Amino acid sequence: MNNIKLLTPDIFPQEVFAGITLANKDSFPPHGFSIFPGKILHDDEVENHRHSLADLLNVERKAMIFQKQVHTDGIKLVSFGEPITESDGMLCGEKGTVLNVTVADCCGILIFDPVSKSIAALHSGWKGTSLNIAAKGIAKMQENFGSQPDDLLVWLSPCTGKANYEVEWDVAQHFSNFVSRKSEHKYLLDIREPIKQQLLEAGISESNLRISTDCTIADQRFHSYRRDKELSGRMSAFILIKE
């Protein structure tokens, strides 16, 4: 019996399966369910977790596409069985192929085009957001699938909330309209707001956009690197078109 708990959005139609895995520490003690190797799990344990998620999604393991995320704006067109490469965004026009973004405070941006039947999954931490990976992902969908921005359905996954996302000026300087000063050298950043603005400026309709308000730092249901450091696992923000 597969006991992986998920959080799923209501923005996508029935033909799409999308969401984010929870930490699942009750079902996978002591460190929880994680789809990426770190200091808490061995590679074979992570691979078992990836197989379990594939089973839950009713796909083959090789349909699960992962990337080596490097905090850039690199976006690649991928297909079934694609090997892991360096990127922070993926596009796909196939049914049954799962795009997995690894998150533990960063925002996963999941996109579905109901016209061209294509999907995208983007990793948007502060670096990716400063590079406007959201708009670049939409441009890539236009280039590869002829997508029209006002057709696209978009979900922003749980990520760091403004009340808990403390940064210094090296980060805050990129988001002057979206930070508030906490102390002389500390600022609080609402990372969802610049991503939202980028999506709207790229042509996404606000009615086609859903933004999770859950904070990964504050909510123990989620993995959080800022909260748990080396003891943090990694969640999958995933999307696929069902076969």
N, C-alpha and C positions, 0 to 999 in steps of 0.2 A: 504493500500500500504506500502510495506516494504522499508524504505529509509536508510538502513544501507550501508554506503560506505565501500568497501574493497580494499585492495591491493593484487593482486594475482601474483604468479610467473609463468614463462613459462617453467619450467623444467619438470613438470609432465604431463602425458598423459590425455586424455579426461575422462578416467574412475575415475580420482582423482579430488576432489575439495579441494583446499588448499589455504591458504592466511592468512591475518591478518586484523582484523577490524581496522578502523581508529577511531579517537576521535569523529568525527561526531558531533561537538559542534553546528553546524548550525541546524541539525535535532533533536538533543536532548539537548536543552539548559537547564541550563547554563553550566553544567559540562561535557556534552557529553555522548556518549554510553560507558558503562562500564559493564564488565561481572564478576566483583568481588566487594563485599561490602567493602567500606572504610568509611571515614568520610564525604564523599560528597553525598552518596546515601543510602537510606534505603534498607534493605534486599529485600523487596517486589519489589522495583524499579529494583534492579539487577536481580531478578528472571524474571521480565517482559522483561528485555533486553535479558536474556538467551533464553526465549521463542521466542522472535523476531528473534534472530539469528538462532534458530532451524527452524523456518518457512522459513527463507531465504535459508537455506541449504536443505529444503524439507525433514526434518527428524522429528521424534517425540522428544519432550523435553527429555525423558529419554534416548535417544540415544546420548545425549550430555554428555561426560565424562569429569569431572573436577577433579582436585587434590588439596590437601592442600600442597602448595609448601613450603619447609622448607630449601632450599638452601643446599641440600646434593646431593649425587649421587644415591639415591634410585630410582629404576626403576621397575615398576610393569606391569604384563600382565593383561589387563582389557578386559571387555566384556560389551555388551549392558545392560544398567540399573545398572551399577556398582556404589556403593555408594562412596562418597568422602573419600579418605584416604590420609595419608601423603606420598608424593613421589615427585620427580622432573622429572620423565620420565614415559611414558606409551607406551606400545606395544599393538597391536591388529591385529587379523587376520580375522576380520569380515567386511563384506560390511555394509554400512549404519550407522556405529558407528563413532562418531566424537570425536577425541582427541583434547582437548583444553588446550593450555599452556597459562597461565596468564602472560602478560608482560607489562612493562612500563619503559623500558630501557634495561632490560636483553634481551638476544638473544633466540629466539625460533628456535629450530632445528627440521625441519620436514623431514621425511624420508619415501620413498616408495620403496618396493621391487616388481618389475613387474613380477618376477618369482613366488614367493610364495604368492603374493597378500596380503601383510602385510604392516603395517604402524607403525611408531613411532613418538612421539612428545616429545622433551626434553627441559627442562628449564635450560639455561646456562648463569647465571650471573657470576660474578668473582669467587664466591666460587665453583659453579658447574664446571666452566672451569678449575679451579685449581685442581679439583678432576677428570678431564678428563671424564665428563659424556658423551661426544660425542662418544668416543671409547667404553665406557661401554654399551651404547645403541646399538651400532653395534654388540658387542659381545652377547648381549641379543637376538638380532634378529637372529644371527647365532644359538644360543642355542635353541630358541623356534620355529624358522621357517626354519632352514637350510639355511638362507640367505648367499649369497656370496657377500662380500663387493663391488666387482667391478660391480655388477648388480644394486646396490642401487642408487637411485636418491635422492639428498639432497638439501634443501633450508635453508639458514640462513636468518631469518627475519630481518627487521629494528631493530636497537638497538643503543646504545650510540656510537657516532663516536669519533675517536681519538682526533680531535680538541677540543672536549668538555668534554671528560671523564677524569676528574681530580681525582687522587687518591694520597694517601700517601704511605710511604714505606711498611706499613703493608700489603697492597695489591700489590704494585709494585714488591715486592721481589719475588712473585710467577711468574712473567712474565718479567724477566730481559731482554729478547730478544725482547720484544714488547712494551717497554715503552721509553719515552723520557723525560728528566728532564725539568720541567717548571720553578722551583725555587728551593731554598735550600731544601724544604720539600715536594714539589709537583711534581707529574709526570703526563704525559698524556699516557693513555693506549688505545691501539687499540685491543679491545677484539675479533674482528673478526679473527685476524691473528692467535692467538694460537688455536682457534677452528678449523680454516682451517687446520693448521698443524696437529692437532690431528686426523682429519678426513682422511687426506691423509696418515698419518702413519698407520691408521687402515685399509687401503686398498681401500678407496673411490677413484674413478677415477676423476681427476680434471675436465674432460669434463662432468661429471655427477653431478657437484656441481655448484650451483648458490648462490651468496652472495649479499644480498641487500646492497647498499651503502647509503641508507637513514639513517640519524641520528635522533633518536627520541628526543634528546634534542634540536637540532637546528630547526627541522621541526614541525611547529604547527599543522600539520595534525595528529600527533601522541600524545598519552599520554606520559608524562615523569615525573617520580617521582623526579628525580634530578632537573628538572626545576620548577615543580609546587608543590612539597612537598605534604602536606595533601590534596591539592585540585586536585591531579592527579587521574584520573580514571585508569582503567586497560583494556588492549586490549586482544583479543583472537588471538593467532597464532594457527590455526586449520588445521586439515587434516582428510579426510574421503575417503573411496572408495565407489563410488556410487553403489546403488543396481540396 
